[in-house]
Amino acid sequence: MDYKKSKAPVNTVTRNIMDLCEETGNIYETVAIIAKRANQISVQIKEDLSKKLAEFASYNDSLEEVFENREQIEISRYYEKLPKPTLLATQEFIEDKIYYRDPAKEMEAAIVE
């Protein structure tokens, strides 16, 4: 997934709490959903970065030799400029791109019926 194409802001934005909790009805549930998605995004970004940087890894035993590779620097800068995972997750939640469910509520609905 190309996170650079996301509409998420790069800087922190103040949000209206009431707008965020409209869908779930509970701000704590909303925060938990966003936090879990942010963790997923963070892991995915870290894996992508590790794969790209592993291509440039040199396995020398000498600590004296440290090579600066221009491509490595550009890749690192690209990932530094990306919005933070929490901002990406919040934007996805606002745009209804996150699928979530509450098994406890589903059980209650099944018992009532």
NUGULO-417757 format. One record per atom (N, C-alpha, C): residue in three letters; atom name; x, y, z. Coordinates in nm, 2 decimals. Atoms other than C-alpha are relative to their C-alpha. Example, Ala and Ser with C-alpha at 12.3 -4.5 7.8 and 13.67 -1.06 7.14 Angstrom:
# residues 2
ala,N,0.09,-0.12,0.00
ala,CA,1.23,-0.45,0.78
ala,C,0.09,0.12,0.00
ser,N,-0.09,-0.11,0.00
ser,CA,1.37,-0.11,0.71
ser,C,-0.08,0.11,0.08
//
This chain:
# residues 113
met,N,0.08,-0.12,0.00
met,CA,0.00,0.00,0.00
met,C,0.09,0.12,0.00
asp,N,-0.08,-0.12,0.01
asp,CA,0.13,0.34,-0.09
asp,C,-0.06,0.10,0.09
tyr,N,0.05,-0.09,-0.11
tyr,CA,0.09,0.55,0.22
tyr,C,0.02,0.15,-0.04
lys,N,-0.02,-0.14,0.04
lys,CA,0.22,0.86,0.04
lys,C,-0.12,0.06,-0.07
lys,N,0.12,-0.05,0.07
lys,CA,-0.10,0.88,-0.16
lys,C,-0.12,0.02,0.09
ser,N,0.10,-0.01,-0.10
ser,CA,-0.31,0.88,0.15
ser,C,-0.03,0.15,0.02
lys,N,0.04,-0.14,-0.02
lys,CA,-0.50,1.20,0.23
lys,C,0.02,0.04,0.15
ala,N,-0.03,-0.03,-0.14
ala,CA,-0.38,1.18,0.59
ala,C,0.10,0.12,0.01
pro,N,-0.10,-0.11,-0.02
pro,CA,-0.21,1.50,0.72
pro,C,0.13,-0.05,0.05
val,N,-0.13,0.04,-0.05
val,CA,0.16,1.49,0.79
val,C,0.02,0.05,0.15
asn,N,-0.01,-0.05,-0.13
asn,CA,0.12,1.70,1.10
asn,C,-0.13,-0.03,0.08
thr,N,0.11,0.03,-0.09
thr,CA,-0.11,1.65,1.40
thr,C,-0.12,0.10,-0.02
val,N,0.11,-0.08,0.02
val,CA,-0.46,1.78,1.35
val,C,-0.10,-0.02,0.12
thr,N,0.10,0.01,-0.11
thr,CA,-0.72,1.86,1.62
thr,C,-0.13,-0.05,-0.06
arg,N,0.12,0.06,0.05
arg,CA,-1.03,1.64,1.57
arg,C,-0.11,0.03,0.11
asn,N,0.12,-0.01,-0.09
asn,CA,-1.38,1.68,1.72
asn,C,-0.03,-0.14,0.05
ile,N,0.02,0.13,-0.06
ile,CA,-1.43,1.39,1.96
ile,C,-0.14,-0.05,-0.04
met,N,0.13,0.04,0.03
met,CA,-1.80,1.38,1.89
met,C,-0.02,-0.06,-0.14
asp,N,0.01,0.05,0.14
asp,CA,-1.75,1.33,1.52
asp,C,0.07,-0.14,-0.01
leu,N,-0.07,0.13,0.01
leu,CA,-1.51,1.04,1.58
leu,C,-0.08,-0.11,0.06
cys,N,0.07,0.11,-0.07
cys,CA,-1.74,0.85,1.82
cys,C,-0.14,-0.01,-0.05
glu,N,0.14,0.01,0.05
glu,CA,-2.06,0.89,1.61
glu,C,-0.03,-0.14,-0.04
glu,N,0.03,0.13,0.06
glu,CA,-2.02,0.55,1.44
glu,C,0.00,-0.11,0.11
thr,N,0.00,0.10,-0.11
thr,CA,-1.93,0.35,1.75
thr,C,-0.09,0.03,0.12
gly,N,0.07,-0.04,-0.12
gly,CA,-2.11,0.55,2.01
gly,C,0.08,0.01,0.13
asn,N,-0.09,0.00,-0.11
asn,CA,-1.81,0.53,2.24
asn,C,0.14,0.04,-0.04
ile,N,-0.13,-0.05,0.04
ile,CA,-1.49,0.73,2.22
ile,C,0.11,-0.10,0.03
tyr,N,-0.10,0.09,-0.03
tyr,CA,-1.29,0.46,2.39
tyr,C,0.01,-0.12,-0.10
glu,N,0.00,0.10,0.10
glu,CA,-1.40,0.20,2.14
glu,C,0.06,0.05,-0.13
thr,N,-0.06,-0.06,0.12
thr,CA,-1.31,0.43,1.86
thr,C,0.15,0.01,0.01
val,N,-0.15,-0.01,-0.02
val,CA,-0.96,0.49,2.01
val,C,0.06,-0.13,-0.01
ala,N,-0.05,0.13,0.00
ala,CA,-0.91,0.12,2.05
ala,C,0.01,-0.05,-0.15
ile,N,0.00,0.04,0.14
ile,CA,-1.00,0.06,1.68
ile,C,0.11,0.07,-0.07
ile,N,-0.11,-0.07,0.07
ile,CA,-0.77,0.33,1.56
ile,C,0.13,-0.04,0.04
ala,N,-0.13,0.05,-0.06
ala,CA,-0.49,0.21,1.79
ala,C,0.04,-0.13,-0.06
lys,N,-0.03,0.13,0.06
lys,CA,-0.51,-0.14,1.66
lys,C,0.04,0.01,-0.15
arg,N,-0.04,-0.02,0.14
arg,CA,-0.51,-0.03,1.30
arg,C,0.13,0.07,-0.02
ala,N,-0.13,-0.07,0.00
ala,CA,-0.22,0.21,1.37
ala,C,0.11,-0.10,0.02
asn,N,-0.11,0.10,-0.03
asn,CA,-0.02,-0.08,1.51
asn,C,0.02,-0.09,-0.13
gln,N,-0.01,0.08,0.12
gln,CA,-0.10,-0.29,1.19
gln,C,0.08,0.08,-0.11
ile,N,-0.07,-0.08,0.10
ile,CA,0.02,0.00,0.97
ile,C,0.14,0.02,0.04
ser,N,-0.14,-0.01,-0.05
ser,CA,0.33,0.05,1.18
ser,C,0.08,-0.12,-0.03
val,N,-0.07,0.12,0.02
val,CA,0.43,-0.31,1.15
val,C,0.02,-0.02,-0.15
gln,N,-0.02,0.02,0.15
gln,CA,0.37,-0.31,0.77
gln,C,0.10,0.10,-0.05
ile,N,-0.10,-0.10,0.04
ile,CA,0.57,0.01,0.72
ile,C,0.14,-0.05,0.04
lys,N,-0.13,0.04,-0.05
lys,CA,0.86,-0.13,0.93
lys,C,0.05,-0.12,-0.08
glu,N,-0.04,0.12,0.08
glu,CA,0.86,-0.46,0.73
glu,C,0.04,0.05,-0.14
asp,N,-0.04,-0.05,0.13
asp,CA,0.87,-0.26,0.40
asp,C,0.13,0.07,0.00
leu,N,-0.13,-0.07,-0.01
leu,CA,1.15,-0.04,0.52
leu,C,0.12,-0.10,0.02
ser,N,-0.11,0.10,-0.03
ser,CA,1.35,-0.34,0.65
ser,C,0.03,-0.08,-0.13
lys,N,-0.03,0.07,0.13
lys,CA,1.31,-0.52,0.31
lys,C,0.08,0.08,-0.09
lys,N,-0.07,-0.09,0.09
lys,CA,1.43,-0.22,0.12
lys,C,0.14,0.03,0.04
leu,N,-0.13,-0.03,-0.05
leu,CA,1.72,-0.15,0.34
leu,C,0.09,-0.13,0.00
ala,N,-0.07,0.13,0.00
ala,CA,1.82,-0.52,0.35
ala,C,0.07,-0.02,-0.13
glu,N,-0.06,0.02,0.13
glu,CA,1.90,-0.50,-0.02
glu,C,0.14,0.07,0.00
phe,N,-0.12,-0.07,0.00
phe,CA,2.18,-0.26,0.06
phe,C,0.10,-0.04,0.11
ala,N,-0.08,0.04,-0.11
ala,CA,2.32,-0.44,0.36
ala,C,0.13,-0.06,-0.05
ser,N,-0.13,0.06,0.03
ser,CA,2.69,-0.53,0.35
ser,C,0.04,-0.07,0.13
tyr,N,-0.03,0.08,-0.11
tyr,CA,2.80,-0.80,0.58
tyr,C,0.15,-0.01,0.03
asn,N,-0.14,-0.01,-0.04
asn,CA,3.15,-0.68,0.68
asn,C,0.01,-0.01,0.15
asp,N,-0.02,0.01,-0.14
asp,CA,3.29,-0.77,1.01
asp,C,0.07,0.12,0.06
ser,N,-0.07,-0.11,-0.05
ser,CA,3.48,-0.45,1.04
ser,C,-0.09,0.11,0.04
leu,N,0.08,-0.11,-0.05
leu,CA,3.32,-0.18,1.25
leu,C,0.05,0.13,-0.05
glu,N,-0.06,-0.13,0.04
glu,CA,3.56,0.08,1.12
glu,C,-0.06,0.05,-0.13
glu,N,0.05,-0.04,0.13
glu,CA,3.41,0.08,0.77
glu,C,-0.15,0.01,0.00
val,N,0.15,-0.03,0.01
val,CA,3.07,0.24,0.75
val,C,-0.02,0.08,-0.13
phe,N,0.02,-0.06,0.13
phe,CA,2.95,0.32,0.40
phe,C,-0.14,0.07,0.00
glu,N,0.13,-0.07,0.01
glu,CA,2.68,0.58,0.34
glu,C,-0.04,-0.02,-0.15
asn,N,0.06,0.03,0.13
asn,CA,2.47,0.47,0.05
asn,C,-0.11,0.11,-0.03
arg,N,0.09,-0.10,0.03
arg,CA,2.28,0.75,-0.12
arg,C,-0.15,-0.05,-0.02
glu,N,0.13,0.06,0.01
glu,CA,1.99,0.52,-0.20
glu,C,-0.06,-0.03,0.13
gln,N,0.05,0.03,-0.13
gln,CA,1.96,0.41,0.16
gln,C,-0.05,0.13,0.07
ile,N,0.03,-0.13,-0.06
ile,CA,1.95,0.78,0.27
ile,C,-0.13,0.05,-0.06
glu,N,0.13,-0.05,0.07
glu,CA,1.67,0.86,0.01
glu,C,-0.12,-0.09,0.05
ile,N,0.10,0.08,-0.04
ile,CA,1.47,0.56,0.12
ile,C,-0.04,0.04,0.15
ser,N,0.03,-0.04,-0.14
ser,CA,1.50,0.66,0.49
ser,C,-0.07,0.13,0.00
arg,N,0.07,-0.13,0.00
arg,CA,1.40,1.02,0.41
arg,C,-0.15,-0.02,-0.05
tyr,N,0.14,0.02,0.04
tyr,CA,1.09,0.89,0.22
tyr,C,-0.08,-0.05,0.11
tyr,N,0.08,0.06,-0.11
tyr,CA,0.97,0.69,0.52
tyr,C,-0.01,0.10,0.11
glu,N,0.01,-0.10,-0.10
glu,CA,1.05,0.98,0.75
glu,C,-0.11,0.11,-0.03
lys,N,0.10,-0.10,0.04
lys,CA,0.82,1.21,0.55
lys,C,-0.14,-0.05,0.00
leu,N,0.13,0.06,0.00
leu,CA,0.53,0.97,0.56
leu,C,-0.08,0.05,0.13
pro,N,0.08,-0.02,-0.12
pro,CA,0.24,1.05,0.80
pro,C,0.02,-0.11,0.10
lys,N,-0.02,0.09,-0.10
lys,CA,0.26,0.88,1.13
lys,C,-0.12,-0.11,-0.01
pro,N,0.10,0.10,0.01
pro,CA,0.06,0.55,1.16
pro,C,-0.13,0.04,0.07
thr,N,0.13,-0.04,-0.06
thr,CA,-0.19,0.70,1.40
thr,C,-0.08,0.10,-0.08
leu,N,0.07,-0.10,0.09
leu,CA,-0.27,0.98,1.15
leu,C,-0.06,-0.08,-0.11
leu,N,0.05,0.08,0.11
leu,CA,-0.31,0.72,0.87
leu,C,-0.12,-0.08,0.05
ala,N,0.12,0.07,-0.05
ala,CA,-0.54,0.51,1.09
ala,C,-0.12,0.08,0.03
thr,N,0.12,-0.09,-0.03
thr,CA,-0.75,0.80,1.20
thr,C,-0.06,0.04,-0.13
gln,N,0.06,-0.04,0.13
gln,CA,-0.79,0.91,0.83
gln,C,-0.08,-0.12,-0.06
glu,N,0.07,0.11,0.05
glu,CA,-0.89,0.56,0.74
glu,C,-0.13,-0.02,0.07
phe,N,0.13,0.01,-0.08
phe,CA,-1.15,0.55,1.02
phe,C,-0.10,0.10,-0.04
ile,N,0.09,-0.11,0.05
ile,CA,-1.29,0.88,0.91
ile,C,-0.06,-0.03,-0.13
glu,N,0.05,0.03,0.14
glu,CA,-1.32,0.76,0.55
glu,C,-0.07,-0.14,0.00
asp,N,0.07,0.13,-0.01
asp,CA,-1.49,0.43,0.67
asp,C,0.08,-0.11,-0.08
lys,N,-0.08,0.10,0.07
lys,CA,-1.20,0.22,0.53
lys,C,0.04,-0.11,0.09
ile,N,-0.04,0.10,-0.10
ile,CA,-1.16,0.02,0.85
ile,C,-0.12,-0.09,0.03
tyr,N,0.11,0.10,-0.03
tyr,CA,-1.36,-0.30,0.90
tyr,C,0.03,-0.04,0.15
tyr,N,-0.01,0.04,-0.14
tyr,CA,-1.42,-0.38,1.27
tyr,C,-0.14,-0.06,0.04
arg,N,0.12,0.06,-0.05
arg,CA,-1.67,-0.58,1.46
arg,C,0.02,-0.03,0.15
asp,N,-0.01,0.02,-0.15
asp,CA,-1.75,-0.64,1.83
asp,C,-0.08,-0.13,0.02
pro,N,0.06,0.13,-0.02
pro,CA,-1.82,-1.01,1.90
pro,C,-0.10,0.00,0.12
ala,N,0.10,0.00,-0.11
ala,CA,-1.99,-0.93,2.23
ala,C,-0.13,0.06,-0.04
lys,N,0.13,-0.06,0.05
lys,CA,-2.25,-0.71,2.06
lys,C,-0.07,-0.10,-0.09
glu,N,0.07,0.10,0.09
glu,CA,-2.31,-0.98,1.80
glu,C,-0.06,-0.11,0.08
met,N,0.06,0.11,-0.09
met,CA,-2.37,-1.24,2.08
met,C,-0.12,0.06,0.06
glu,N,0.12,-0.06,-0.06
glu,CA,-2.61,-1.00,2.25
glu,C,-0.12,0.01,-0.10
ala,N,0.10,-0.01,0.10
ala,CA,-2.80,-0.95,1.93
ala,C,-0.06,-0.13,-0.03
ala,N,0.05,0.13,0.03
ala,CA,-2.82,-1.32,1.87
ala,C,-0.08,-0.06,0.11
ile,N,0.08,0.05,-0.12
ile,CA,-2.95,-1.39,2.22
ile,C,-0.14,0.07,0.00
val,N,0.13,-0.07,0.00
val,CA,-3.22,-1.12,2.19
val,C,-0.09,-0.05,-0.10
glu,N,0.09,0.05,0.11
glu,CA,-3.35,-1.26,1.86
glu,C,-0.04,-0.14,0.04
//
